[in-house]
């Protein structure tokens, strides 16, 4: 039976409530991207199960996009970083573009900076003088690839080159032949030589024509066993969805002859913001290799980000075969070389990517860490030996060289879980839940009043001032000097405490069914009405010098307050916790 509307009932939301209005923008200027007719596509069911071949083009594509291009020193710093990380194919420059790039290529060859298992790559256009200069730069290299490109897309054929399809294809064919001739002429037997061809603006080129050009290039190079060719298919400007990008790669992989001798390479740019997805789907569609830059450096919105791609594999339990374990060093070096900052929200590497400000997130993270410790202990293993499962943290920050210090940071959006995490992680204090609630209100009052973030140091300073005695500036009615207990044969404890009460040296005496009960009895003698509600304790360290933390919830003169005591002696820690609560009640 449906409810009938009545006066005062809220108006229900309907589909019409959310109808978007026309933007008024000139959408008539832009056409839809052409889809690929491949109804039996297989890539959606594929999975990436191993790392692709990687090529870093930071020193070429990345460098040419910089406001302040790298100096030779910064180039060398970047090259050395890429080698340390484990990249085996590195595009080191465009040597025919000027003396700077040519000299850099010569310097890393002549100084022996290139490990024997690293292949350097250099880019050239398809002009004979440029090809000759490019190959000349590689003399003496152990492993080197010449990368030749020419634009094949319709707009470039019509507007830039004003040439027919046949003429554009001939540029690629002639360029390939010239690369082979100059390599034969200039390079000696010490050089293992390879070739890469890119039909530039591949993603805007008709598929059948892109295939025709690539086949013509292969006819010249003659790929065979032990003689591969790299066909790089660049999304020079990203214009399609990642799914259509994958369709184009599956179509090419199906239709190329001599496929077993061809390395299909992906070179996405990020104009639509989906370069990472496009690269991953292209791998699923049959690509073998990815070209990109650290942190997505490159023209316009950048090349595909090699950091994100590699760490995405790592997060799925696949070895990226690149070492990201010192992510902050990688970021600092990249920022120095590129003279450009990495965004604090950049995946895996930004300053804030492992940080939670939200209270519900912080609470879940804290519980996740606690559960990991419990699960590991139950299995007789360390946390590092079991599967990672902490909410809101896709990987363990420690695996990329980050500490846990910045995982949870506190501001006005934070809750008890985040504050409790900071105290446990930094100071080994595992606050009971109700004490977390009590202290979080104190922090919340500060953030509401002052705004901004409360640092871990500030949290500890506030906590110490609120709960712990300050020897340099003691506060509260009572300061503990010493105490001793004796238990008679019927189980009654007699407690004697030497303390300063209201500035006067005092001896307090009490009896009870334990030290805490006896202390409450002693406090009654100075007019303190206190009753125990909850008590918990834990060790803060191990071994002979172990320290205990005691937490006591008390009802004091009608108020409920927590206190904490820290001491190597558990009884003394408990007495300190009672005094902490009593002193707070008198503040």
Secondary structure by P-SEA (a helix, b strand, c coil): cbbbbccccccccccccccccccccccccccccccccccccccccccccccccccccccccccccccccccaaaaaaaaaaaaaacccccccccccccaaaaaaaaaaaaaccccccbbbbbbbcccaaaaaaaaaaaccccbbbbbbbbbcccccccccccccaaaaaaaaaaaaaaaaaaaacccccccccbbbbbccccccccaaaaaaaaaaaaaaacccccbbbbbccccccccccaaaaaaaaaaaaacccccccbbbbbbbbcccccaaaaaaaaaaacccbbbbcccccccccccccaaaaaaaaaaacccccccccaaaaaaaaaaaaaccccccccccccccccccccaaaaaaaaaaaaaaaaaaaaaccccccccccccccccccccccccccccccccccccaaaaaaaaaacccccccaaaaaaaaaaaaaaaaaccccccaaaaaaaaaaaccccccccccccccccbbbbbcccbbbbbbbbccccccccccccccccaaaaaaaaaaaacccccccbbbbbbcccccbbbbbbbbbbbcccccbbbbbbcccaaaaaaaaaaaaaaaaac
